[in-house]
Amino acid sequence: MVHGSAILGRRALLAGLGGWGAAGLAGCATVPAGRPALSTLPAVRAEMDRITRVTVCLRPFRAAGPRMDVETVGDKTVVHNYGHGGSGWSLSWGAAEQATAKALAGGARDVAVIGCGALGLTTATVLRRAGANVTIYAAERLEKTRSARATGTWSPDSRIAAEGQAAAGFPELWEAMCRTSFRTFQDYVGLAGSPVEWSDRYNLLDEAPAAHAPPPPGVPHFASYIDRVRDITPRMVEVTGQDNPFPVARARKGASLQFNVTEYAHVLMTDFLLAGGRIETRVFNAPGELTQLKEPVIVNCTGYGARALWKDDSVVPVRGQISWLIPQAELHYGFYYRNVSVLPRRDGIVLQQVGDSEAFGYNDDREAPDLDETRTAVATIAGLYARMVPRAA
Ligand SMILES: Cc1cc2nc3c(=O)[nH]c(=O)nc-3n(C[C@H](O)[C@H](O)[C@H](O)COP(=O)(O)OP(=O)(O)OC[C@H]3O[C@@H](n4cnc5c(N)ncnc54)[C@H](O)[C@@H]3O)c2cc1C
């Protein structure tokens, strides 16, 4: 039985915002919901006519966790690296390190990587840094992949496995991947164009968290591993009185990494090509077609595409939609409020409905945008700022 506040905390964490643990609520001073607040923060301009695009992405969820085993196809060694759920960006460097060790274990120096999303490009980069000759074969390059339609926040255990269904040893593997990734992301902080940066995050509540029902039949409870790495990111702390800049009863504040994916993708692609990596556009319709490649070792980073290519029905789509507002350079904070997450990326302010249960988007493969969802998210955020008194000029 999962406690309601644990689920709320988990969902907030999925948005990279940290949760309201039961301990955090105990003794917390409340103020009436709806009180006006003197805003000390620049406002998000949440208006429908400032939406520049609406995109949909499918998280490649596997109850057992990502597929990272090694298989033989004809005379090829295939290292799998797909199915990273809602954590593909966050775990990418750690997963790349694991796949690289397996790919080079037999002494091969020529390696093919299938896929040019978050996993394919980081895996190809780590292989290249290890001295391998690497060619990426992919239907789409990064900017056209599902990875380019992700939220872009540090969310290393978002929909990464189902509670009680992950393979033995996966929590330890997850922790190793998570720590490697986190360390590697720091190398991209501070670069021109801010491919990766830290931003403040708030988790806002109008009232005490409502108890959530357990997931409906057929929807797993997603595993949570974040407690294993509490030491690497700042803790969320309660902010009260003048320190709470929002007109809500309860606010917690922390900080997290954000990935400004447009610039980050550009840096990753440029670095890989400058280091001598190659990219070829190619579509594979069945595993057997991989035997046509010249490389003896192949890393399969096809993400949700593996469901069709490898006929792997264990890959379940978890739909998520992002509505992009015109960027505002003055914004350096994100937040989670009434099931909407807001992230102030340099390439657009990312608005996303995250739903009120773990069933939201589960097994939903619709990739067409739902504009009602966008209107609801915009109205929710506009409503929050409507209750705030702007700063004096
Ligand atoms: C709404 C949403 C928000 C998210 N937010 C975050 C977040 O904030 N942080 C985070 O860490 N993760 C997030 N994720 C998860 C993340 O986006 C995924 O885990 C990640 O994109 C998976 O990357 P990938 O490289 O495995 O797959 P993809 O990005 O799908 O790339 C697959 C590659 O394989 C190629 N390919 C596939 N099939 C074939 C084929 N048959 N032949 C040739 N090429 C093929 C594709 O062309 C592409 O190049 C989010 C996901 C969603 C849906």
The ligand as a MOL file (V3000), in Angstrom:
LIG
                    3D

  0  0  0     0  0            999 V3000
M  V30 BEGIN CTAB
M  V30 COUNTS 53 58 0 0 0
M  V30 BEGIN ATOM
M  V30 1 C 7.1140 14.1820 -22.1320 0
M  V30 2 C 8.4400 13.5640 -21.7640 0
M  V30 3 C 9.2840 14.2320 -20.9330 0
M  V30 4 C 10.5170 13.6950 -20.5760 0
M  V30 5 N 11.3380 14.4000 -19.7870 0
M  V30 6 C 12.5240 13.9010 -19.4240 0
M  V30 7 C 13.3740 14.6580 -18.5920 0
M  V30 8 O 13.0500 15.7760 -18.2070 0
M  V30 9 N 14.5500 14.1160 -18.2230 0
M  V30 10 C 14.9330 12.8630 -18.6350 0
M  V30 11 O 16.0010 12.4200 -18.2410 0
M  V30 12 N 14.1590 12.1410 -19.4740 0
M  V30 13 C 12.9670 12.6240 -19.8650 0
M  V30 14 N 12.1350 11.9140 -20.6790 0
M  V30 15 C 12.5710 10.5980 -21.1260 0
M  V30 16 C 13.4770 10.6830 -22.3250 0
M  V30 17 O 12.9400 11.5560 -23.2680 0
M  V30 18 C 13.6650 9.3020 -22.9400 0
M  V30 19 O 14.0130 8.3550 -21.9570 0
M  V30 20 C 14.7530 9.3710 -23.9950 0
M  V30 21 O 14.4210 10.3600 -24.9380 0
M  V30 22 C 15.0050 8.0800 -24.6760 0
M  V30 23 O 16.0660 8.3280 -25.5590 0
M  V30 24 P 16.5040 7.2770 -26.6190 0
M  V30 25 O 17.7880 7.7730 -27.1950 0
M  V30 26 O 16.5140 5.9250 -26.0050 0
M  V30 27 O 15.3350 7.2330 -27.6940 0
M  V30 28 P 14.9100 8.2540 -28.8640 0
M  V30 29 O 15.1080 9.6570 -28.4870 0
M  V30 30 O 13.5420 7.8170 -29.2680 0
M  V30 31 O 15.9230 7.9410 -30.0190 0
M  V30 32 C 15.8300 6.7430 -30.7340 0
M  V30 33 C 16.7630 6.7920 -31.9320 0
M  V30 34 O 16.7140 5.5430 -32.5950 0
M  V30 35 C 16.3520 5.7310 -33.9560 0
M  V30 36 N 15.5720 4.5780 -34.3810 0
M  V30 37 C 14.5190 4.0140 -33.7550 0
M  V30 38 N 14.0890 2.9570 -34.4410 0
M  V30 39 C 14.8850 2.8570 -35.5400 0
M  V30 40 C 14.9410 1.9530 -36.6470 0
M  V30 41 N 14.0760 0.9420 -36.7630 0
M  V30 42 N 15.8900 2.1620 -37.5920 0
M  V30 43 C 16.7620 3.1880 -37.4730 0
M  V30 44 N 16.7620 4.0580 -36.4590 0
M  V30 45 C 15.8300 3.8820 -35.4990 0
M  V30 46 C 15.5500 7.0340 -33.9550 0
M  V30 47 O 15.5420 7.6200 -35.2480 0
M  V30 48 C 16.3630 7.8450 -32.9520 0
M  V30 49 O 17.5020 8.3640 -33.5790 0
M  V30 50 C 10.9100 12.4240 -21.0680 0
M  V30 51 C 10.0540 11.7460 -21.9260 0
M  V30 52 C 8.8240 12.2960 -22.2610 0
M  V30 53 C 7.9260 11.5640 -23.1760 0
M  V30 END ATOM
M  V30 BEGIN BOND
M  V30 1 1 1 2
M  V30 2 1 2 3
M  V30 3 2 2 52
M  V30 4 2 3 4
M  V30 5 1 4 5
M  V30 6 1 4 50
M  V30 7 2 5 6
M  V30 8 1 6 7
M  V30 9 1 6 13
M  V30 10 2 7 8
M  V30 11 1 7 9
M  V30 12 1 9 10
M  V30 13 2 10 11
M  V30 14 1 10 12
M  V30 15 2 12 13
M  V30 16 1 13 14
M  V30 17 1 14 15
M  V30 18 1 14 50
M  V30 19 1 15 16
M  V30 20 1 16 17
M  V30 21 1 16 18
M  V30 22 1 18 19
M  V30 23 1 18 20
M  V30 24 1 20 21
M  V30 25 1 20 22
M  V30 26 1 22 23
M  V30 27 1 23 24
M  V30 28 2 24 25
M  V30 29 1 24 26
M  V30 30 1 24 27
M  V30 31 1 27 28
M  V30 32 2 28 29
M  V30 33 1 28 30
M  V30 34 1 28 31
M  V30 35 1 31 32
M  V30 36 1 32 33
M  V30 37 1 33 34
M  V30 38 1 33 48
M  V30 39 1 34 35
M  V30 40 1 35 36
M  V30 41 1 35 46
M  V30 42 1 36 37
M  V30 43 1 36 45
M  V30 44 2 37 38
M  V30 45 1 38 39
M  V30 46 1 39 40
M  V30 47 2 39 45
M  V30 48 1 40 41
M  V30 49 2 40 42
M  V30 50 1 42 43
M  V30 51 2 43 44
M  V30 52 1 44 45
M  V30 53 1 46 47
M  V30 54 1 46 48
M  V30 55 1 48 49
M  V30 56 2 50 51
M  V30 57 1 51 52
M  V30 58 1 52 53
M  V30 END BOND
M  V30 END CTAB
M  END
